């Protein structure tokens, strides 16, 4: 059955609110710690142009926003998400680490920022959950300053070959079970592989970003399990 963009957004919001308390633990366990390595790579790419104002969208519990602030202490870093329980955890983590990051509630399709507000925007494992990819990209372009950079870290559809077959078994069968047991939300961890299978392949996402006005390159990580797309605007 076809799900409307509004229904998808509300479903995603409820799921992430539900799993917020154990979200960080599950990220580490279910990726065998690889998600931290992937995030560090995204930080390096996001900071290449020394941005002074950075938005981490779909920030979740704030991992990437806090990494950005540690690496760029003089930059203004804002983390935005539409799941309040996630943001509450992010704020607690920022206070505990003594990092001045502003966390606020926002909808990726209608951001509460003026045009050209940020010099870099990062999204880690959140773009896939947006209700309308093309609309989101044009909204991101709006709030990105000329010469700015967009970095999207995401799970593409599983790779082909023997590794891809093994990965599919883990991702589609074992991960939903383990995630459901630990988080108490089997639905959320069934949604994860479903959403990855439905996500555009790296070359298709590159095309979408180019249509929105970005100059794009991407790299595959860990045998294609994850991908980072880098989109630059003309200065």
MDAnalysis code that builds the backbone (N, CA, C; Angstrom):
import MDAnalysis as mda
import numpy as np

u = mda.Universe.empty(705, n_residues=235, atom_resindex=np.repeat(np.arange(235), 3), trajectory=True)
u.add_TopologyAttr("name", ["N", "CA", "C"] * 235)
u.add_TopologyAttr("resid", np.arange(1, 236))
u.add_TopologyAttr("resname", ["UNK", "UNK", "UNK", "UNK", "UNK", "UNK", "UNK", "UNK", "UNK", "UNK", "UNK", "UNK", "UNK", "UNK", "UNK", "UNK", "UNK", "UNK", "UNK", "UNK", "UNK", "UNK", "UNK", "UNK", "UNK", "UNK", "UNK", "UNK", "UNK", "UNK", "UNK", "UNK", "UNK", "UNK", "UNK", "UNK", "UNK", "UNK", "UNK", "UNK", "UNK", "UNK", "UNK", "UNK", "UNK", "UNK", "UNK", "UNK", "UNK", "UNK", "UNK", "UNK", "UNK", "UNK", "UNK", "UNK", "UNK", "UNK", "UNK", "UNK", "UNK", "UNK", "UNK", "UNK", "UNK", "UNK", "UNK", "UNK", "UNK", "UNK", "UNK", "UNK", "UNK", "UNK", "UNK", "UNK", "UNK", "UNK", "UNK", "UNK", "UNK", "UNK", "UNK", "UNK", "UNK", "UNK", "UNK", "UNK", "UNK", "UNK", "UNK", "UNK", "UNK", "UNK", "UNK", "UNK", "UNK", "UNK", "UNK", "UNK", "UNK", "UNK", "UNK", "UNK", "UNK", "UNK", "UNK", "UNK", "UNK", "UNK", "UNK", "UNK", "UNK", "UNK", "UNK", "UNK", "UNK", "UNK", "UNK", "UNK", "UNK", "UNK", "UNK", "UNK", "UNK", "UNK", "UNK", "UNK", "UNK", "UNK", "UNK", "UNK", "UNK", "UNK", "UNK", "UNK", "UNK", "UNK", "UNK", "UNK", "UNK", "UNK", "UNK", "UNK", "UNK", "UNK", "UNK", "UNK", "UNK", "UNK", "UNK", "UNK", "UNK", "UNK", "UNK", "UNK", "UNK", "UNK", "UNK", "UNK", "UNK", "UNK", "UNK", "UNK", "UNK", "UNK", "UNK", "UNK", "UNK", "UNK", "UNK", "UNK", "UNK", "UNK", "UNK", "UNK", "UNK", "UNK", "UNK", "UNK", "UNK", "UNK", "UNK", "UNK", "UNK", "UNK", "UNK", "UNK", "UNK", "UNK", "UNK", "UNK", "UNK", "UNK", "UNK", "UNK", "UNK", "UNK", "UNK", "UNK", "UNK", "UNK", "UNK", "UNK", "UNK", "UNK", "UNK", "UNK", "UNK", "UNK", "UNK", "UNK", "UNK", "UNK", "UNK", "UNK", "UNK", "UNK", "UNK", "UNK", "UNK", "UNK", "UNK", "UNK", "UNK", "UNK", "UNK", "UNK", "UNK", "UNK", "UNK", "UNK", "UNK", "UNK", "UNK"])
u.atoms.positions = np.array([
    [0.842, -1.193, 0.000],
    [0.000, 0.000, 0.000],
    [0.882, 1.251, 0.000],
    [0.539, 2.199, -0.862],
    [1.315, 3.431, -0.965],
    [1.123, 4.281, 0.289],
    [2.234, 4.780, 0.810],
    [2.189, 5.621, 2.005],
    [2.449, 7.058, 1.600],
    [1.623, 7.989, 2.074],
    [1.799, 9.394, 1.725],
    [3.024, 9.955, 2.433],
    [3.618, 11.038, 1.888],
    [4.774, 11.658, 2.552],
    [4.497, 12.034, 4.003],
    [3.289, 12.537, 4.265],
    [2.951, 12.927, 5.641],
    [2.903, 11.708, 6.560],
    [2.320, 10.614, 6.053],
    [2.246, 9.382, 6.849],
    [3.631, 8.813, 7.113],
    [4.496, 8.862, 6.091],
    [5.865, 8.372, 6.275],
    [6.576, 9.187, 7.345],
    [6.445, 10.520, 7.260],
    [7.119, 11.392, 8.226],
    [6.657, 11.101, 9.649],
    [5.350, 10.923, 9.831],
    [4.826, 10.674, 11.175],
    [5.253, 9.301, 11.685],
    [5.291, 8.324, 10.790],
    [5.736, 6.980, 11.176],
    [7.186, 7.019, 11.647],
    [8.019, 7.719, 10.893],
    [9.436, 7.816, 11.240],
    [9.617, 8.552, 12.564],
    [8.874, 9.640, 12.745],
    [8.973, 10.407, 13.994],
    [8.642, 9.529, 15.205],
    [7.562, 8.771, 15.104],
    [7.156, 7.907, 16.221],
    [8.203, 6.834, 16.504],
    [8.739, 6.238, 15.438],
    [9.728, 5.170, 15.622],
    [10.969, 5.673, 16.335],
    [11.487, 6.818, 15.886],
    [12.724, 7.309, 16.485],
    [12.509, 7.829, 17.897],
    [11.336, 8.356, 18.170],
    [11.024, 8.749, 19.547],
    [11.013, 7.522, 20.454],
    [10.504, 6.415, 19.926],
    [10.382, 5.185, 20.705],
    [11.733, 4.556, 21.022],
    [12.655, 4.583, 20.053],
    [13.942, 3.891, 20.255],
    [15.036, 4.813, 20.778],
    [14.722, 6.085, 21.016],
    [15.739, 7.063, 21.423],
    [16.611, 6.605, 22.591],
    [16.048, 6.026, 23.667],
    [16.897, 5.687, 24.829],
    [18.029, 4.710, 24.522],
    [17.848, 3.837, 23.536],
    [18.892, 2.848, 23.246],
    [19.482, 3.009, 21.849],
    [19.238, 4.152, 21.259],
    [19.672, 4.390, 19.877],
    [21.190, 4.317, 19.728],
    [21.925, 4.981, 20.609],
    [23.393, 4.992, 20.508],
    [23.975, 3.592, 20.689],
    [23.497, 2.881, 21.694],
    [23.983, 1.523, 21.943],
    [23.753, 0.636, 20.725],
    [22.575, 0.735, 20.143],
    [22.256, -0.098, 18.990],
    [23.108, 0.255, 17.782],
    [23.358, 1.542, 17.572],
    [24.235, 1.945, 16.465],
    [25.599, 1.282, 16.583],
    [26.165, 1.306, 17.798],
    [27.493, 0.723, 17.994],
    [27.463, -0.793, 17.796],
    [26.492, -1.442, 18.424],
    [26.443, -2.904, 18.386],
    [26.138, -3.429, 16.992],
    [25.128, -2.872, 16.357],
    [24.644, -3.444, 15.099],
    [25.548, -3.129, 13.918],
    [26.387, -2.089, 14.041],
    [27.356, -1.796, 12.973],
    [28.751, -2.274, 13.351],
    [28.882, -2.935, 14.513],
    [30.185, -3.375, 15.034],
    [31.154, -2.197, 15.173],
    [30.601, -1.030, 15.516],
    [31.408, 0.170, 15.713],
    [31.775, 0.909, 14.451],
    [31.403, 0.373, 13.285],
    [31.800, 1.004, 12.019],
    [31.146, 2.363, 11.822],
    [29.968, 2.582, 12.421],
    [29.290, 3.860, 12.200],
    [30.118, 5.032, 12.706],
    [30.914, 4.836, 13.759],
    [31.775, 5.921, 14.251],
    [32.864, 6.253, 13.243],
    [33.419, 5.237, 12.622],
    [34.443, 5.457, 11.598],
    [33.849, 6.198, 10.396],
    [32.664, 5.799, 9.991],
    [32.008, 6.471, 8.874],
    [31.697, 7.930, 9.222],
    [31.243, 8.172, 10.433],
    [30.932, 9.543, 10.847],
    [32.196, 10.408, 10.870],
    [33.302, 9.830, 11.330],
    [34.557, 10.600, 11.353],
    [34.959, 11.012, 9.939],
    [34.750, 10.126, 8.982],
    [35.054, 10.469, 7.589],
    [34.150, 11.602, 7.105],
    [32.875, 11.563, 7.470],
    [31.952, 12.631, 7.098],
    [32.384, 13.966, 7.699],
    [32.880, 13.943, 8.927],
    [33.360, 15.165, 9.576],
    [34.539, 15.755, 8.811],
    [35.487, 14.917, 8.432],
    [36.651, 15.384, 7.665],
    [36.197, 16.088, 6.390],
    [35.271, 15.480, 5.664],
    [34.800, 16.062, 4.406],
    [34.015, 17.350, 4.646],
    [33.224, 17.385, 5.702],
    [32.424, 18.575, 5.992],
    [33.280, 19.773, 6.370],
    [34.436, 19.515, 6.975],
    [35.275, 20.613, 7.481],
    [36.385, 21.019, 6.522],
    [36.448, 20.413, 5.351],
    [37.541, 20.710, 4.413],
    [37.625, 22.183, 4.042],
    [36.489, 22.864, 3.985],
    [36.479, 24.278, 3.590],
    [36.460, 25.223, 4.793],
    [36.683, 24.683, 5.983],
    [36.688, 25.482, 7.215],
    [35.406, 26.299, 7.402],
    [34.251, 25.654, 7.399],
    [32.996, 26.399, 7.564],
    [32.868, 27.000, 8.954],
    [32.260, 28.180, 9.005],
    [32.043, 28.830, 10.291],
    [30.681, 28.537, 10.887],
    [29.726, 28.137, 10.030],
    [28.359, 27.840, 10.471],
    [27.954, 26.491, 9.881],
    [27.618, 25.544, 10.744],
    [27.354, 24.173, 10.308],
    [26.008, 23.707, 10.850],
    [25.214, 23.090, 9.982],
    [23.959, 22.464, 10.390],
    [24.097, 20.953, 10.267],
    [23.826, 20.246, 11.352],
    [23.731, 18.786, 11.301],
    [22.252, 18.440, 11.356],
    [21.711, 18.067, 10.210],
    [20.280, 17.807, 10.094],
    [19.993, 16.329, 10.344],
    [18.802, 16.043, 10.881],
    [18.481, 14.684, 11.335],
    [19.555, 14.249, 12.329],
    [19.850, 15.153, 13.247],
    [20.987, 14.974, 14.162],
    [20.796, 13.821, 15.134],
    [19.544, 13.412, 15.371],
    [19.306, 12.308, 16.301],
    [19.793, 12.647, 17.696],
    [20.639, 11.801, 18.245],
    [21.178, 12.038, 19.591],
    [22.457, 12.874, 19.568],
    [22.749, 13.484, 18.422],
    [23.797, 14.494, 18.359],
    [25.216, 14.028, 18.122],
    [25.436, 12.752, 17.837],
    [26.810, 12.255, 17.683],
    [27.623, 13.068, 16.684],
    [27.071, 13.267, 15.489],
    [27.841, 13.947, 14.447],
    [28.026, 15.425, 14.775],
    [26.983, 16.064, 15.293],
    [27.092, 17.479, 15.661],
    [28.184, 17.690, 16.704],
    [28.262, 16.796, 17.673],
    [29.277, 16.923, 18.723],
    [30.673, 16.643, 18.178],
    [30.796, 15.687, 17.270],
    [32.089, 15.450, 16.617],
    [32.542, 16.691, 15.854],
    [31.609, 17.316, 15.136],
    [31.939, 18.525, 14.373],
    [32.427, 19.637, 15.298],
    [31.747, 19.808, 16.425],
    [32.126, 20.874, 17.360],
    [33.496, 20.608, 17.974],
    [33.788, 19.346, 18.272],
    [35.107, 19.030, 18.829],
    [36.215, 19.328, 17.825],
    [35.970, 19.038, 16.565],
    [36.987, 19.249, 15.529],
    [37.051, 20.700, 15.065],
    [35.960, 21.428, 15.225],
    [35.919, 22.829, 14.796],
    [35.334, 23.663, 15.933],
    [36.093, 23.856, 17.014],
    [35.550, 24.485, 18.225],
    [35.086, 25.923, 18.038],
    [35.621, 26.623, 17.037],
    [35.198, 28.013, 16.836],
    [33.980, 28.129, 15.926],
    [33.576, 27.046, 15.303],
    [32.417, 27.076, 14.408],
    [31.122, 27.077, 15.211],
    [30.085, 27.689, 14.643],
    [28.745, 27.602, 15.214],
    [28.104, 26.330, 14.666],
    [27.761, 25.401, 15.541],
    [27.169, 24.128, 15.122],
    [25.741, 24.037, 15.654],
    [24.823, 23.754, 14.748],
    [23.412, 23.586, 15.098],
    [22.994, 22.172, 14.720],
    [22.336, 21.478, 15.641],
    [21.779, 20.162, 15.353],
    [20.266, 20.257, 15.315],
    [19.654, 19.723, 14.262],
    [18.200, 19.806, 14.119],
    [17.612, 18.426, 13.847],
    [16.445, 18.175, 14.427],
    [15.767, 16.895, 14.243],
    [14.289, 17.109, 14.542],
    [13.435, 16.193, 14.087],
    [12.012, 16.350, 14.393],
    [11.536, 15.396, 15.481],
    [12.457, 14.631, 16.082],
    [12.108, 13.722, 17.173],
    [12.623, 14.299, 18.491],
    [11.722, 14.844, 19.292],
    [12.125, 15.523, 20.526],
    [12.869, 14.628, 21.516],
    [12.483, 13.373, 21.707],
    [13.249, 12.528, 22.635],
    [14.711, 12.371, 22.222],
    [14.976, 12.339, 20.932],
    [16.360, 12.295, 20.455],
    [17.090, 13.581, 20.840],
    [16.438, 14.717, 20.624],
    [17.062, 16.007, 20.921],
    [17.357, 16.160, 22.412],
    [16.483, 15.644, 23.247],
    [16.725, 15.732, 24.694],
    [18.001, 14.984, 25.076],
    [18.228, 13.829, 24.462],
    [19.461, 13.078, 24.716],
    [20.660, 13.846, 24.183],
    [20.523, 14.431, 22.997],
    [21.620, 15.208, 22.408],
    [22.017, 16.372, 23.312],
    [21.033, 17.058, 23.869],
    [21.330, 18.198, 24.752],
    [22.059, 17.746, 26.013],
    [21.638, 16.613, 26.563],
    [22.319, 16.093, 27.758],
    [23.769, 15.736, 27.437],
    [23.994, 15.132, 26.292],
    [25.354, 14.764, 25.894],
    [26.222, 16.008, 25.707],
    [25.655, 17.048, 25.105],
    [26.414, 18.282, 24.895],
    [26.804, 18.912, 26.230],
    [25.873, 18.943, 27.179],
    [26.186, 19.497, 28.505],
    [27.265, 18.667, 29.187],
    [27.144, 17.355, 29.113],
    [28.117, 16.473, 29.770],
    [29.510, 16.633, 29.186],
    [29.583, 16.932, 27.882],
    [30.879, 17.068, 27.213],
    [31.368, 18.514, 27.172],
    [30.567, 19.432, 27.703],
    [30.957, 20.835, 27.725],
    [31.055, 21.451, 26.343],
    [30.175, 21.043, 25.438],
    [30.216, 21.531, 24.059],
    [29.000, 22.412, 23.782],
    [29.251, 23.594, 23.232],
    [28.183, 24.554, 22.957],
    [27.586, 24.291, 21.577],
    [26.663, 23.351, 21.518],
    [25.930, 23.043, 20.292],
    [24.456, 23.309, 20.553],
    [23.822, 24.047, 19.655],
    [22.393, 24.324, 19.787],
    [21.602, 23.196, 19.123],
    [20.660, 22.618, 19.849],
    [19.814, 21.564, 19.297],
    [18.368, 22.055, 19.260],
    [17.738, 21.927, 18.107],
    [16.372, 22.420, 17.970],
    [15.523, 21.512, 17.090],
    [14.218, 21.615, 17.284],
    [13.270, 20.816, 16.510],
    [13.046, 21.470, 15.153],
    [13.086, 20.669, 14.089],
    [12.889, 21.218, 12.746],
    [12.471, 20.121, 11.783],
    [11.726, 20.528, 10.759],
    [11.303, 19.647, 9.675],
    [12.236, 19.879, 8.491],
    [12.839, 18.816, 7.987],
    [13.817, 18.937, 6.898],
    [13.225, 19.540, 5.635],
    [11.916, 19.428, 5.444],
    [11.291, 19.946, 4.228],
    [10.881, 21.405, 4.359],
    [10.991, 21.963, 5.555],
    [10.634, 23.363, 5.784],
    [11.460, 23.883, 6.955],
    [12.720, 24.155, 6.681],
    [13.664, 24.511, 7.739],
    [13.448, 25.943, 8.232],
    [13.594, 26.185, 9.536],
    [13.332, 27.505, 10.114],
    [14.549, 28.432, 10.061],
    [15.220, 28.465, 8.914],
    [16.428, 29.271, 8.773],
    [16.331, 30.126, 7.509],
    [16.902, 31.342, 7.553],
    [16.931, 32.178, 6.350],
    [17.819, 31.569, 5.264],
    [17.657, 32.068, 4.081],
    [18.474, 31.629, 2.950],
    [19.959, 31.863, 3.245],
    [20.787, 30.881, 2.896],
    [22.233, 31.026, 3.038],
    [22.738, 31.052, 4.466],
    [22.042, 30.383, 5.383],
    [22.408, 30.452, 6.805],
    [23.665, 29.671, 7.167],
    [24.000, 28.629, 6.390],
    [25.086, 27.723, 6.781],
    [26.095, 27.531, 5.652],
    [27.338, 27.292, 6.068],
    [28.405, 27.038, 5.094],
    [28.641, 25.548, 4.887],
    [28.108, 24.732, 5.784],
    [28.169, 23.274, 5.629],
    [26.933, 22.664, 6.270],
    [26.425, 21.611, 5.640],
    [25.305, 20.845, 6.188],
    [25.679, 19.372, 6.139],
    [25.460, 18.678, 7.244],
    [25.715, 17.237, 7.296],
    [24.418, 16.497, 7.627],
    [24.302, 15.294, 7.093],
    [23.173, 14.413, 7.409],
    [23.725, 12.999, 7.485],
    [23.633, 12.379, 8.636],
    [24.129, 11.013, 8.806],
    [22.960, 10.065, 9.051],
    [22.698, 9.206, 8.086],
    [21.672, 8.165, 8.196],
    [20.285, 8.731, 8.466],
    [20.032, 9.940, 7.960],
    [18.716, 10.539, 8.131],
    [18.040, 10.898, 6.828],
    [18.831, 11.129, 5.785],
    [18.251, 11.552, 4.506],
    [17.254, 10.515, 3.983],
    [17.575, 9.248, 4.172],
    [16.731, 8.137, 3.719],
    [15.327, 8.206, 4.311],
    [15.193, 8.848, 5.465],
    [13.904, 8.911, 6.153],
    [13.056, 10.110, 5.752],
    [13.608, 11.016, 4.938],
    [12.847, 12.194, 4.540],
    [11.690, 11.774, 3.632],
    [10.571, 12.478, 3.762],
    [9.368, 12.109, 3.014],
    [9.475, 12.429, 1.528],
    [10.301, 13.409, 1.160],
    [10.429, 13.819, -0.248],
    [11.886, 14.218, -0.483],
    [12.653, 13.356, -1.150],
    [14.091, 13.594, -1.309],
    [14.379, 14.857, -2.114],
    [13.682, 15.032, -3.217],
    [13.958, 16.193, -4.073],
    [13.603, 17.505, -3.373],
    [12.472, 17.523, -2.708],
    [12.084, 18.730, -1.970],
    [13.105, 19.037, -0.878],
    [13.582, 18.001, -0.204],
    [14.586, 18.197, 0.847],
    [15.868, 18.786, 0.275],
    [16.300, 18.294, -0.881],
    [17.545, 18.790, -1.477],
    [17.440, 20.263, -1.849],
    [16.304, 20.678, -2.388],
    [16.148, 22.094, -2.735],
    [16.054, 22.960, -1.477],
    [15.477, 22.425, -0.410],
    [15.435, 23.159, 0.856],
    [16.834, 23.275, 1.457],
    [17.623, 22.221, 1.349],
    [19.005, 22.271, 1.832],
    [19.817, 23.278, 1.032],
    [19.588, 23.291, -0.269],
    [20.291, 24.277, -1.098],
    [19.917, 25.700, -0.675],
    [18.656, 25.907, -0.331],
    [18.205, 27.244, 0.070],
    [18.962, 27.758, 1.288],
    [19.137, 26.913, 2.303],
    [19.758, 27.386, 3.546],
    [21.283, 27.276, 3.522],
    [21.831, 26.766, 2.418],
    [23.284, 26.657, 2.289],
    [23.819, 27.890, 1.573],
    [24.883, 28.463, 2.087],
    [25.476, 29.662, 1.498],
    [26.184, 29.329, 0.187],
    [26.354, 30.314, -0.704],
    [27.141, 30.081, -1.919],
    [28.527, 29.540, -1.565],
    [28.972, 28.533, -2.304],
    [30.247, 27.894, -2.001],
    [30.166, 26.887, -0.876],
    [28.963, 26.676, -0.344],
    [28.782, 25.762, 0.785],
    [28.819, 24.305, 0.372],
    [28.847, 23.442, 1.367],
    [28.994, 21.998, 1.122],
    [27.931, 21.203, 1.884],
    [27.351, 20.241, 1.196],
    [26.409, 19.288, 1.778],
    [27.063, 17.911, 1.807],
    [27.055, 17.264, 2.969],
    [27.629, 15.920, 3.119],
    [26.529, 14.981, 3.616],
    [26.232, 13.959, 2.823],
    [25.200, 12.984, 3.170],
    [25.849, 11.619, 3.367],
    [25.761, 11.095, 4.581],
    [26.227, 9.742, 4.901],
    [24.989, 8.861, 5.008],
    [24.960, 7.799, 4.214],
    [23.740, 6.992, 4.163],
    [24.037, 5.534, 3.837],
    [23.042, 4.697, 4.071],
    [23.095, 3.293, 3.661],
    [22.494, 3.162, 2.266],
    [23.284, 2.841, 1.245],
    [22.698, 2.555, -0.064],
    [22.104, 1.147, -0.065],
    [21.351, 0.785, -1.101],
    [20.885, -0.604, -1.191],
    [22.069, -1.562, -1.109],
    [21.883, -2.747, -0.523],
    [23.000, -3.683, -0.323],
    [23.755, -3.986, -1.607],
    [25.090, -4.133, -1.509],
    [25.908, -4.417, -2.695],
    [25.638, -5.815, -3.238],
    [26.102, -6.053, -4.463],
    [25.943, -7.368, -5.095],
    [27.095, -8.287, -4.692],
    [27.059, -9.520, -5.171],
    [28.150, -10.459, -4.932],
    [27.992, -11.220, -3.629],
    [29.039, -11.981, -3.302],
    [29.000, -12.841, -2.116],
    [28.872, -12.010, -0.845],
    [29.677, -10.936, -0.750],
    [29.583, -10.089, 0.442],
    [28.182, -9.503, 0.573],
    [27.626, -9.063, -0.558],
    [26.283, -8.503, -0.533],
    [25.248, -9.501, -0.060],
    [25.421, -10.764, -0.443],
    [24.496, -11.810, -0.015],
    [24.564, -12.013, 1.498],
    [25.786, -12.093, 2.029],
    [25.964, -12.249, 3.476],
    [25.392, -11.036, 4.211],
    [25.673, -9.864, 3.674],
    [25.195, -8.626, 4.284],
    [23.668, -8.585, 4.306],
    [23.028, -9.004, 3.222],
    [21.566, -9.008, 3.172],
    [20.976, -9.923, 4.251],
    [21.585, -11.089, 4.430],
    [21.097, -12.013, 5.457],
    [21.167, -11.346, 6.831],
    [22.298, -10.702, 7.112],
    [22.450, -10.011, 8.400],
    [21.468, -8.852, 8.501],
    [21.427, -8.026, 7.460],
    [20.683, -6.772, 7.498],
    [19.176, -7.002, 7.508],
    [18.733, -8.019, 6.774],
    [17.295, -8.230, 6.631],
    [16.719, -9.204, 7.652],
    [17.562, -10.048, 8.242],
    [17.041, -11.057, 9.168],
    [17.580, -10.895, 10.598],
    [18.902, -10.909, 10.738],
    [19.487, -10.880, 12.078],
    [19.352, -9.510, 12.729],
    [19.667, -8.447, 11.984],
    [19.621, -7.096, 12.552],
    [18.225, -6.723, 13.058],
    [17.152, -6.957, 12.285],
    [15.825, -6.615, 12.819],
    [15.485, -7.362, 14.106],
    [15.935, -8.610, 14.196],
    [15.657, -9.383, 15.412],
    [16.429, -8.822, 16.604],
    [17.757, -8.623, 16.424],
    [18.578, -8.107, 17.523],
    [18.135, -6.706, 17.929],
    [17.914, -5.857, 16.932],
    [17.478, -4.500, 17.227],
    [16.156, -4.474, 17.958],
    [15.238, -5.349, 17.546],
    [13.942, -5.413, 18.203],
    [14.036, -5.884, 19.637],
    [14.877, -6.889, 19.880],
    [15.042, -7.419, 21.237],
    [15.629, -6.357, 22.163],
    [16.681, -5.673, 21.691],
    [17.374, -4.702, 22.549],
    [16.549, -3.436, 22.759],
    [15.909, -2.956, 21.677],
    [15.178, -1.686, 21.772],
    [13.744, -1.861, 22.241],
    [13.198, -3.068, 22.056],
    [11.790, -3.285, 22.360],
    [10.868, -2.851, 21.243],
    [11.451, -2.433, 20.092],
    [10.652, -1.973, 18.956],
    [11.033, -2.768, 17.712],
    [10.327, -3.860, 17.477],
    [10.628, -4.677, 16.300],
    [10.278, -3.932, 15.013],
    [9.240, -3.086, 15.084],
    [8.828, -2.346, 13.896],
    [9.909, -1.428, 13.379],
    [10.590, -0.735, 14.283],
    [11.633, 0.205, 13.874],
    [12.764, -0.500, 13.149],
    [13.117, -1.685, 13.604],
    [14.258, -2.374, 12.999],
    [13.864, -3.264, 11.824],
    [12.552, -3.435, 11.598],
    [12.096, -3.973, 10.316],
    [12.090, -2.869, 9.272],
    [11.767, -1.650, 9.733],
    [11.744, -0.502, 8.820],
    [13.123, -0.216, 8.245],
    [14.174, -0.404, 9.032],
    [15.526, -0.060, 8.585],
    [15.897, -0.766, 7.282],
    [15.880, -2.109, 7.207],
    [16.231, -2.742, 5.934],
    [15.245, -2.431, 4.814],
    [13.970, -2.263, 5.150],
    [12.985, -1.911, 4.124],
    [13.313, -0.557, 3.500],
    [13.669, 0.409, 4.334],
    [13.962, 1.755, 3.835],
    [15.253, 1.782, 3.033],
    [16.220, 0.952, 3.408],
    [17.484, 0.889, 2.670],
    [17.258, 0.280, 1.290],
    [16.467, -0.774, 1.222],
    [16.172, -1.409, -0.068],
    [15.475, -0.430, -1.010],
    [14.645, 0.450, -0.455],
    [13.878, 1.393, -1.270],
    [14.648, 2.666, -1.596],
    [15.828, 2.845, -1.009],
    [16.594, 4.082, -1.189],
    [17.291, 4.080, -2.554],
    [17.450, 5.255, -3.172],
    [18.130, 5.308, -4.470],
    [19.578, 4.830, -4.374],
    [20.069, 4.100, -5.370],
    [21.487, 3.732, -5.411],
    [22.360, 4.986, -5.463],
    [23.652, 4.869, -5.140],
    [24.528, 6.043, -5.086],
    [24.507, 6.914, -6.340],
    [24.507, 6.297, -7.516],
    [24.528, 7.090, -8.748],
    [23.219, 7.860, -8.925],
    [22.107, 7.260, -8.512],
    [20.813, 7.936, -8.616],
    [20.723, 9.112, -7.643],
    [21.230, 8.936, -6.425],
    [21.244, 10.045, -5.469],
    [22.140, 11.168, -5.979],
    [23.250, 10.816, -6.567],
    [24.137, 11.820, -7.172],
    [23.368, 12.644, -8.204],
    [22.577, 11.971, -9.038],
    [21.785, 12.677, -10.040],
    [20.770, 13.618, -9.426],
    [20.110, 13.194, -8.362],
    [19.150, 14.059, -7.670],
    [19.828, 15.313, -7.124],
    [21.001, 15.118, -6.539],
    [21.726, 16.257, -5.974],
    [22.162, 17.218, -7.072],
    [22.572, 16.685, -8.198],
    [22.967, 17.538, -9.324],
    [21.772, 18.327, -9.854],
    [20.604, 17.703, -9.899],
    [19.390, 18.407, -10.325],
    [19.082, 19.584, -9.401],
    [19.445, 19.454, -8.133],
    [19.197, 20.524, -7.159],
    [20.280, 21.599, -7.192],
    [21.289, 21.431, -8.046],
    [22.296, 22.469, -8.218],
    [23.638, 22.209, -7.576],
    [23.875, 20.993, -7.115],
    [25.144, 20.661, -6.475],
    [26.116, 20.026, -7.469],
    [27.394, 20.294, -7.270],
    [28.451, 19.544, -7.948],
    [28.803, 18.386, -7.016],
    [28.673, 17.140, -7.499],
    [28.621, 15.990, -6.591],
    [29.705, 14.957, -6.878],
    [30.239, 14.416, -5.795],
    [31.081, 13.226, -5.854],
    [30.674, 12.341, -4.680],
    [30.995, 11.068, -4.784],
    [30.671, 10.184, -3.658],
    [31.716, 9.102, -3.524],
    [31.764, 8.516, -2.332],
    [32.669, 7.403, -2.070],
    [31.923, 6.322, -1.299],
    [32.248, 5.077, -1.617],
    [31.646, 3.937, -0.931],
    [32.544, 3.508, 0.218],
    [31.937, 3.111, 1.325],
    [32.669, 2.734, 2.531],
    [32.356, 1.285, 2.898],
    [33.378, 0.585, 3.399],
    [33.209, -0.794, 3.896],
    [32.479, -1.665, 2.875],
    [33.086, -1.804, 1.706],
    [32.566, -2.668, 0.641],
    [31.184, -2.248, 0.155],
    [30.881, -0.964, 0.278],
    [29.599, -0.471, -0.206],
    [28.465, -0.532, 0.789],
    [28.760, -0.865, 2.040],
    [27.717, -0.892, 3.071],
    [27.186, 0.516, 3.326],
    [28.069, 1.509, 3.298],
    [27.682, 2.906, 3.480],
    [28.251, 3.729, 2.328],
    [27.710, 4.916, 2.150],
    [28.195, 5.817, 1.102],
    [28.140, 7.249, 1.616],
    [29.114, 8.044, 1.196],
    [29.124, 9.472, 1.508],
    [29.051, 10.247, 0.201],
    [28.036, 11.090, 0.086],
    [27.905, 12.003, -1.055],
    [28.295, 13.405, -0.602],
    [29.113, 14.052, -1.392],
    [29.556, 15.422, -1.117],
    [29.043, 16.315, -2.235],
    [28.231, 17.297, -1.876],
    [27.692, 18.226, -2.856],
    [28.138, 19.643, -2.557],
    [28.762, 20.278, -3.537],
    [29.246, 21.650, -3.369],
    [28.426, 22.610, -4.223],
    [28.141, 23.792, -3.678],
    [27.504, 24.858, -4.436],
    [28.563, 25.793, -4.994],
    [28.265, 26.401, -6.125],
    [29.184, 27.392, -6.679],
    [29.266, 28.592, -5.746],
    [30.454, 29.172, -5.683],
    [30.650, 30.330, -4.803],
    [29.964, 31.559, -5.387],
])
